[in-house]
Amino acid sequence: MEEKYETLKIQQESPNSGVFNLILNRPSVSNALGLNFFSEFPKVLNALDQNPTVAVIVLSGSGNHFCGGIDLKSLAAIADDNSGDQGRTRERLRRKIKLMQDAITAIERCRKPVIAAIHGACLGLGINIVTACDIRYCTKDAFFSVKEVDLAITADLGTLQRLPGIVGFGKAMELSLTGRRFLGDEAKELGLVSQVFGSREELKEGVCTIAEGIGGKPPLAVVGTKAVLIRSRDVNVEQGLDYVATWNSSMLLSEDLTEAISAQKQKRKPTFAKL
């Protein structure tokens, strides 16, 4: 956890807390993210996932904005990589896109819940990132845009696949084709965020309270709930039920279950082992 990263930093909420803050850390450029982000991000998420102290991850941005999108220098570098045989150039580009997609999907692959705390700008790549998160909150003055269409790009890192399931197909189509800017209250109305906070300080305090609450719940049930919901999103009801039956036949009979029942009977706060 002590390793230094160019685009990210990690902070434990408090010495005994299971909540870890994962912070996009390029404030001088509004957290516009370059190609190195796509190698660092999955590496950091995997490290947090494997750390038994980590119960919940809160993803936020340093400085005045959550994420200003992809770094235009990186975008230009991708566009300029056009030398030699066209077939090989295009195959190389496809691999690069798949690698970048996988970096965002690492959020869903992470067993621990990832909560997005959004303030300021959340543009383009920022939308790709937050739509992969498990829960999203924002400030009232946060602003969002599916910006790729204005940069002559068909969004290819997950927004067009995940946003319709969050806000509905028609709204996702409208937002993606217009690239228009919308604020925190509309984001809540659309269902993109669960709650809007009045200020960045209120956002941080409110999200921390929510994260600590989730972190205090039975760990196996938390990771199971995330895994089953994500799986069920992509299959029909019968397949989803079959998946959760298999999951619980493996995970249900645990010390967490015994402790949860005992705590309920004894009217005390339960204590669970780390995952």
N, C-alpha and C positions, 0 to 999 in steps of 0.2 A: 504493500500500500504506500510505501514511501517513495516509490518511483516517480520521477517527474515527467509530466507530459506537456506537450506544446499547446494543446487545444483544450485541455481539461484539468480540473483539480478536484480533489476529494476531501471532504471534511466530515468527520463524525459529529453529529449534532451535539453530543455531550459525552463525557467519558464512559458512562454506563448505558448509553442509548444504542438501540439497534437501528436507528435511523441514520443513514449516511447521505450526505448531499453530494451529488455529482454535478459539477458546475462547468458549463461551457465558458471557456476562459480566453476569449480574444476581444476584450472590451473595447480596445482602440479601434476596431473595425466592426463594431456592433455585433460581435460574435458571428461574423461571416466566416464560414468554415472551409478550409482548404482540403486538399487530398489527404494530408496526414491525419485528419480527423477520422477518416474511414478505416485507417489501420489502428488508431489508438482507441476508438470508441468500443469496438467489440472486445478488445483486450481488457479494458478497464471493467466493462460489464461482467466479463467472465471472472475476473479477480474478485469483484464484489459478490458475485453469485456464489463463489466457492468459499468465501469467508463466513464462517459460522456465526460471527458476531453481527453480520448484516441481516436485518429483518426486512427493511423497506428502503428503497432508493428514491430520493427526491431529486429530480432533474430540473435545474434552473440555469439562468444565465447571469454572468457577472456584468457590471456596468449598467447601462441604461436600457439594454434590450435583451430579450431572450435569444433570438437568432435572426440575423439579417439575411439569411439565405446562404447560398454557396459563394465562396470567394470567386469573384469574376476572373482573377488571374488563373485560378485553377480551371475554370470553365474554358478560358481561352487556350490554355495548354492542352486540354482535351481536344478542342476543335482543331488545333494546329498539328496534332499528331496524325498527319495525313501523307506520310512519305512511303514510297515503295509500292509493293503490290497491293491493290485495293482490297482484294479478298482477305489478305492477312491483316491489313489495317482495320477492316471492319470486324474481323473476328477478335482482334485485340481490344477494340472498343467494346464489343459485347461482353468480353470477360471483365473489363473494367467496370461496366455498369452492373454486372452481376455481383462483383465484389462490393460495390457501394450499396447495392440493395441488401446484401447479407449483413452489412454493418448496421443498418437500421433494424432489420429483422432480429438482430441480437437482443433488442429490447424484449421482444416476445419470447425469445429463447431463454432469457434470464428467468430463473425460477422465482426470484424475489419480485414483489410488486414494484413497478416503476411509476412514480407519480410526477407529472409535469406541473411545475409552478411557473406560469408564464407572465412576464411583464414586458412592456414596451413592444417592440416589433417581433412578430413571429411570421416570417415570410418564406415562401418557397421551401427550401430544405427544412426550415423550422416546422412547417406543416407536416412534411414527411415524418419528422421525428416525433412530434406530439401525437399524431394519429396512431403510432405504434405503441404509445404509452398506455398503461392500464387505466389511469384516471388522470383527468386534466382539470386544473384550476387556473384562474387568471385574475389580473387586476382589471378594474373598470376601464382604465385607459389603455389596456393592451390592444394592439391592432394586428390583424391577420390578413394574409393575402396568399392565394394559390398563384404564385407569381410567374411560374415557368412559361406560360403561354406568351407573356410579354418579352421573354428572352428567346423566343423561337424554339422552345423545347416542349415536347410532350412529357409531362411529369412522369418520371420513371423510377422513383425510389419508394413508392408505396402509397402516395396520396390518392391516386386514382383507384387503387384497389381497396384501401381502408376507409377513406372518407365517406363513400356511399353507405357503408354499414353503420356509420356514426350519425350522419345528418340526413340520410335518405338520398336516393338516386337523383331526384330532380334538383335538390339543393346543391348536391355535389357537382352536378353538371353545370349549373349556373355559376357557381363560384369558380370552377376550373376554367370555364370558357371566357368569363369576363375578367378574371384576375382582380376583381374589385376588392377594395379594403373594407373590412368590417371590424367593429369594436367588440369589447368584452361582453356587453349586454346582449348583442346579437349572437355572439358565440354561444352564450348560454341558451338563448332562445332556440338556436339550431340544434343544441345538444352536443356541441363540440366540447364544451366545458361543463362541469357539474355545478360550479359555484363561482361567483364573481366577488372579489374583495375590493374594498374601497381604496386601498393603498398597498404599496409593496410590503410595508411592514406588517400590515394585516394579513396579506397573502402568506408571508413567511411564517407568522405565528399560527395562522389557521391551518396551513398545510402540515406544519410540524405536529400540531395536536392530532390531526387526522392520521398522520403516519405513525405516531407513537401508539395510537389506539389500535391500528392494524398490527403493529409490531408486537403488541401484547396478546394477540390472539394465538391459538394453537398453530404452530408453524406448518405442520403437515397439511392442515385444512386450508391454510392460506395459499400455499403453493399449489395444492390440488385444485382449489377454486379457480385460480388463474389458468392453470393448464387445461382444465376441462372447458372453461368458457372459450378459450382461444380455439381449442379443438372443435367444440360444438358450433362455433361461428362458421366453420368451413365445411360442415357435413350436415346431413339431414337429421331430424329428431331421433329417429331409430338408431342411427349410427352414433349420435351423441350419447344416447342412453346406454348403449352397449359399451362405449368408451368409459363412461363414469362407473359403470358396474365393474369393469375390469380394474379401474383405478382403485376403487374402494375395497375390492376384494384383496388388493395388495396393501393398502395403506390404512384402512379403517381401524383394525385391531392394533392400536398403538398405546403407548403410555400417555400420550396426549389425551386420548379419549377417557382413560381412567382418571386422569387428573382433572379434566373438565367436569366430569360427572361428580367427583368427590368435592370439588370446589363449589359446585351448585348446591349440593346437599348441605355442605357445611357453611354456606353463605360467606365464603372468603374469596379473595383474589387468587386465581390459579397461577401456578409457576410452571413454565414449560422449558424443557431442554432446548438448547440451540440446535439449529438444523445444520 
